[in-house]
């Protein structure tokens, strides 16, 4: 799949980040991870991001990273394309990106570097070096310390033909509109705020109709129903699901920093697709919190 073919693929439909399966002792479990992908793939996601933020990329060892990407690529071959997360210091991000390309990933989601402060011209140089290290398509994720502006992205687009996507995790409306207007159809634009469903209608109005769903990991039927409702301007369905599930769900997610990942693993466990615990520094939901989540899921019906 060429970068431009990947761009076309991710420019429509629902995207998602599979969680990564760990045993009770924290080791990666390739067998249950493969079964998870086999379960999720037929629901209709356009592409899956292996070892993304929800997949706890930040806690994986390099050897485990290779195992995760290899398992995802082999399991989903011919069914759904896999984009691999890559991040960290520039040379490390390059190593991850090149390893993902070697293993057959169709693209890279470039997660933010780890330095707490950086000039955005330096961040742009980081993105350019990673893009030029591979031939497959790259999607840059503006989030946290990566806060590229429209002029940065314009220069990167000229310098890196394989930079084909922009994913927004900042939620700054002025910035998103300026990027969308300045870059036009040069990129595929993806909504990437945590629990993106809450922002989906607003982002669609800004020309960003595609987003990645974390809850697809445990309520894939509902996640697809919500996406289709947004696409069809079915406001009654959108509002019903926001009121009965997503807004109460946000109250749980916001109880603790890091719960944006932990609550997804809790949901998977509740619906019978346990992915094991999160790794430190994340914490699993408390039992009473899991019970509240289970009640919300039950109201949705079978998935």
LOFIMAR-408168 format. One record per residue (C-alpha): y, x, z; residue in one letter. Coordinates in pm, 1 decimal. Last residue first. Example, Ala and Ser with C-alpha at 12.3 -4.5 7.8 and 13.67 -1.06 7.14 Angstrom:
<rs>
R        c2        c1        c3  resn
R    -106.0    1367.0     714.0     S
R    -450.0    1230.0     780.0     A
</rs>
This chain:
<rs>
R        c2        c1        c3  resn
R    -604.8   -2226.9    2124.0     X
R    -715.4   -2520.5    2331.9     X
R    -439.4   -2720.4    2508.4     X
R     -76.8   -2623.7    2566.2     X
R     -73.0   -2763.3    2920.8     X
R    -346.9   -2518.6    3018.6     X
R    -126.8   -2224.8    2920.1     X
R     151.7   -2330.7    3157.1     X
R     -94.4   -2376.7    3444.5     X
R    -248.0   -2036.9    3377.3     X
R      96.0   -1875.6    3396.8     X
R     157.4   -2026.7    3739.4     X
R    -184.0   -1904.7    3855.1     X
R    -107.3   -1556.7    3722.9     X
R     209.9   -1553.8    3932.9     X
R      13.0   -1648.7    4245.2     X
R    -235.4   -1367.7    4177.8     X
R      37.7   -1101.1    4133.2     X
R     103.5    -985.6    3778.3     X
R     -10.3    -635.1    3689.4     X
R     219.9    -339.1    3748.3     X
R     361.9     -96.2    3493.0     X
R     420.5     267.0    3593.9     X
R     126.9     281.1    3573.5     X
R    -132.6     144.1    3330.8     X
R    -187.5    -223.6    3261.2     X
R    -517.7    -372.8    3366.8     X
R    -810.1    -487.5    3154.1     X
R    -791.6    -645.6    2809.5     X
R    -950.4    -977.1    2915.1     X
R   -1003.7   -1221.0    2629.3     X
R   -1105.5   -1529.1    2826.5     X
R    -785.7   -1734.4    2808.3     X
R    -667.2   -1621.2    3153.2     X
R    -731.7   -1252.5    3079.5     X
R    -522.7   -1267.0    2763.0     X
R    -241.4   -1432.9    2956.2     X
R    -246.4   -1164.3    3224.2     X
R    -234.2    -896.1    2956.0     X
R      70.7   -1065.9    2806.6     X
R     232.0   -1098.4    3150.0     X
R     199.4    -724.8    3206.7     X
R     384.4    -632.1    2887.2     X
R     707.6    -827.9    2939.7     X
R     637.0    -780.7    3311.8     X
R     785.8    -432.9    3293.8     X
R    1073.4    -509.1    3529.2     X
R     977.1    -791.7    3761.8     X
R    1033.3   -1165.5    3799.7     X
R    1172.0   -1193.9    3445.7     X
R     836.1   -1267.5    3286.3     X
R     775.2   -1558.3    3521.9     X
R    1107.4   -1727.8    3448.7     X
R    1057.0   -1649.9    3081.2     X
R     732.4   -1850.6    3083.3     X
R     920.1   -2153.9    3215.9     X
R    1153.6   -2115.5    2912.4     X
R     869.8   -2058.0    2665.9     X
R     628.0   -2331.5    2769.1     X
R     738.8   -2692.2    2809.9     X
R    1106.5   -2662.5    2720.1     X
R    1079.5   -2405.6    2440.3     X
R     769.0   -2576.9    2303.9     X
R     941.4   -2915.2    2287.4     X
R    1259.6   -2765.3    2144.2     X
R    1077.9   -2595.0    1856.9     X
R     866.9   -2903.9    1786.5     X
R    1171.5   -3132.9    1769.5     X
R    1374.2   -2874.5    1576.6     X
R    1135.7   -2865.2    1283.0     X
R    1360.5   -2638.6    1077.5     X
R    1057.3   -2560.2     858.1     X
R    1054.6   -2187.3     934.7     X
R    1117.8   -2253.6    1304.2     X
R     832.0   -2505.8    1314.5     X
R     602.8   -2264.3    1130.5     X
R     675.1   -1993.5    1386.4     X
R     614.5   -2232.5    1676.1     X
R     281.3   -2350.4    1539.2     X
R     177.6   -1988.9    1474.7     X
R     252.3   -1891.2    1834.9     X
R      80.2   -2206.9    1957.5     X
R    -241.5   -2119.0    1773.9     X
R    -218.0   -1754.8    1881.9     X
R    -190.4   -1835.4    2253.1     X
R    -319.5   -1513.3    2411.8     X
R    -207.2   -1218.2    2202.9     X
R      23.1   -1436.1    1990.0     X
R     235.0   -1434.4    2307.9     X
R     378.1   -1100.9    2191.0     X
R     527.8   -1246.8    1875.0     X
R     704.4   -1027.3    1622.4     X
R     987.9   -1177.0    1422.1     X
R    1072.0   -1281.7    1066.7     X
R    1356.0   -1515.4     967.1     X
R    1640.0   -1260.9     997.4     X
R    1920.9   -1400.0     783.7     X
R    2162.2   -1469.3    1068.8     X
R    2048.3   -1832.9    1094.8     X
R    1690.8   -1705.8    1126.4     X
R    1804.4   -1493.0    1417.9     X
R    1940.3   -1797.4    1601.0     X
R    1621.0   -1994.6    1539.6     X
R    1400.1   -1709.1    1659.5     X
R    1586.1   -1617.7    1979.0     X
R    1353.8   -1784.2    2231.1     X
R    1055.4   -1705.7    2008.7     X
R    1128.4   -1334.7    2038.8     X
R     970.7   -1314.8    2383.4     X
R    1108.7    -960.7    2416.3     X
R    1363.5    -895.4    2139.3     X
R    1222.3    -769.2    1812.0     X
R    1352.9    -983.5    1528.1     X
R    1260.8    -819.8    1199.7     X
R    1469.7    -738.3     894.3     X
R    1309.7    -607.7     572.3     X
R    1550.7    -354.9     440.0     X
R    1753.9    -289.5     122.5     X
R    1807.6    -662.1      75.2     X
R    2160.6    -657.9     216.8     X
R    2245.3    -332.2     394.3     X
R    2606.3    -415.7     483.8     X
R    2560.5    -786.1     557.2     X
R    2243.4    -747.2     761.2     X
R    2379.1    -447.0     950.6     X
R    2709.6    -619.3    1031.4     X
R    2530.0    -937.8    1139.8     X
R    2296.5    -747.1    1369.6     X
R    2581.3    -547.1    1522.0     X
R    2792.2    -856.6    1590.5     X
R    2492.9   -1039.1    1736.3     X
R    2391.7    -768.6    1982.8     X
R    2034.9    -866.5    2068.7     X
R    1922.1    -507.8    2119.1     X
R    1560.2    -518.7    2002.9     X
R    1629.4    -538.9    1631.9     X
R    1368.4    -420.1    1383.6     X
R    1488.2    -260.3    1060.8     X
R    1251.5    -205.4     772.0     X
R    1189.1      -6.7     454.9     X
R    1253.8     355.7     543.6     X
R    1029.7     494.1     266.5     X
R    1326.8     568.8      38.3     X
R    1474.6     800.0     304.7     X
R    1811.6     962.4     228.8     X
R    1992.4     659.0      88.7     X
R    1850.0     422.2     350.9     X
R    1931.1     675.9     622.1     X
R    2294.2     685.4     514.0     X
R    2319.2     305.6     520.8     X
R    2136.2     295.1     852.6     X
R    2390.1     524.6    1015.1     X
R    2679.3     321.8     867.4     X
R    2531.0      -1.7    1004.0     X
R    2503.4     134.1    1356.5     X
R    2200.3     290.8    1521.7     X
R    2143.1     201.7    1885.0     X
R    1826.8     392.7    1974.9     X
R    1869.7     453.3    2349.0     X
R    1736.9     107.8    2441.1     X
R    1628.0     -64.9    2120.8     X
R    1684.6     -33.2    1746.3     X
R    1329.4      -8.3    1608.9     X
R    1302.0     171.5    1274.7     X
R    1039.3      47.3    1028.9     X
R     870.5     319.9     822.5     X
R     670.3     292.1     501.5     X
R     404.5     546.0     413.1     X
R     478.3     887.4     260.4     X
R     517.6    1080.4     585.2     X
R     726.8    1363.7     736.5     X
R    1046.3    1250.5     563.4     X
R    1060.9     935.9     774.1     X
R    1016.7    1131.7    1096.8     X
R    1293.5    1374.6    1007.0     X
R    1529.7    1093.5     908.1     X
R    1472.2     903.1    1231.4     X
R    1553.1    1210.8    1443.7     X
R    1864.7    1282.3    1235.9     X
R    1975.5     922.8    1298.9     X
R    1921.0     974.0    1671.7     X
R    2138.1    1284.3    1654.5     X
R    2417.2    1086.8    1487.0     X
R    2359.4     829.1    1760.7     X
R    2457.6    1080.8    2028.8     X
R    2186.9    1082.7    2293.3     X
R    2122.1     969.6    2648.2     X
R    1797.8     885.4    2829.0     X
R    1581.6    1108.3    2611.1     X
R    1255.7     922.1    2537.0     X
R    1277.1     859.5    2161.7     X
R    1287.9     498.1    2049.0     X
R     990.8     344.9    1862.7     X
R     934.3     411.9    1493.8     X
R     703.4     138.7    1366.4     X
R     499.4     322.0    1105.1     X
R     323.9     191.3     795.6     X
R      -0.3     116.3     615.1     X
R    -220.3     288.7     872.1     X
R    -504.9     479.7     706.2     X
R    -610.5     738.1     963.8     X
R    -414.2    1016.1     796.4     X
R     -98.9     801.4     799.1     X
R    -143.5     734.4    1171.0     X
R    -189.3    1106.7    1233.1     X
R     125.1    1184.4    1035.4     X
R     325.5     933.3    1235.9     X
R     189.6    1061.2    1567.0     X
R     266.0    1422.6    1479.5     X
R     614.4    1328.1    1358.5     X
R     681.4    1142.1    1683.3     X
R     576.8    1454.5    1873.2     X
R     814.2    1669.3    1669.2     X
R    1098.5    1424.6    1725.7     X
R    1044.3    1366.2    2095.5     X
R     880.1    1030.4    2172.8     X
R     777.4     769.6    1919.9     X
R     515.0     632.3    1687.4     X
R     366.9     282.1    1670.4     X
R     119.0     214.3    1395.5     X
R     143.7     -51.6    1127.0     X
R    -183.0    -221.8    1040.2     X
R    -230.1    -445.6     737.9     X
R    -436.0    -767.7     773.4     X
R    -777.2    -858.4     635.4     X
R    -886.8    -588.4     389.0     X
R    -937.4    -336.2     667.6     X
R    -868.3    -502.3    1003.3     X
R   -1148.3    -342.2    1206.7     X
R   -1123.6       2.2    1046.6     X
R    -744.3      21.1    1076.0     X
R    -738.9    -108.4    1433.8     X
R   -1020.1     118.8    1553.0     X
R    -865.1     425.1    1387.8     X
R    -524.5     343.1    1537.0     X
R    -660.2     302.0    1889.7     X
R    -885.4     608.7    1871.7     X
R    -603.4     826.5    1738.8     X
R    -376.0     708.8    2019.2     X
R    -650.4     779.3    2269.4     X
R    -662.1    1143.1    2163.9     X
R    -282.5    1167.8    2185.3     X
R    -282.0    1017.7    2536.9     X
R    -150.2     664.8    2566.4     X
R     102.3     547.2    2827.0     X
R     409.3     501.6    2603.9     X
R     204.8     327.0    2337.3     X
R     140.2      46.0    2586.5     X
R      14.0    -202.2    2323.2     X
R     312.0    -426.1    2400.0     X
R     528.8    -131.7    2294.3     X
R     323.1     -65.6    1984.6     X
R     -17.6      99.5    1973.7     X
R    -125.1    -115.3    1678.3     X
R     142.3    -328.6    1510.3     X
R     -21.7    -619.4    1327.3     X
R      80.6    -767.8     992.4     X
R     118.5   -1110.2     830.8     X
R     -28.5   -1295.2    1128.9     X
R    -257.6   -1574.9    1006.9     X
R    -493.6   -1683.4    1282.1     X
R    -778.8   -1490.0    1116.9     X
R    -667.7   -1154.3    1265.0     X
R    -665.2   -1255.6    1632.3     X
R   -1037.5   -1275.7    1712.9     X
R   -1139.8    -973.0    1505.2     X
R    -851.5    -780.4    1662.4     X
R    -972.4    -865.5    2010.2     X
R   -1331.7    -774.7    1919.5     X
R   -1209.7    -432.1    1803.4     X
R   -1023.9    -382.5    2131.9     X
R   -1337.5    -488.1    2321.6     X
R   -1538.7    -210.6    2158.5     X
R   -1265.2      54.5    2157.7     X
R   -1221.2      47.5    2533.4     X
R    -949.8     292.6    2641.4     X
R   -1000.8     432.9    2990.3     X
R    -795.9     288.0    3278.1     X
R   -1064.0     285.9    3550.1     X
R   -1105.3     -91.6    3514.8     X
R   -1149.4     -46.6    3140.1     X
R    -848.4     -57.1    2910.6     X
R    -787.2    -269.0    2600.7     X
R    -459.8    -225.2    2413.6     X
R    -241.3    -531.2    2354.3     X
R    -203.9    -644.0    1994.5     X
R     155.4    -641.0    1867.5     X
R     240.8    -932.2    1638.2     X
R     401.1   -1036.0    1311.0     X
R     462.7   -1390.0    1182.6     X
R     526.9   -1465.0     817.7     X
R     766.9   -1315.3     566.6     X
R     940.4    -985.7     494.9     X
R     646.7    -790.1     639.3     X
R     446.2    -803.8     317.4     X
R     738.4    -735.3      84.3     X
R     833.2    -423.8     278.5     X
R     471.2    -311.2     276.5     X
R     467.4    -336.3    -101.6     X
R     786.5    -130.9    -112.0     X
R     637.0     136.7     113.3     X
R     329.2     153.6    -110.9     X
R       0.0       0.0       0.0     X
</rs>
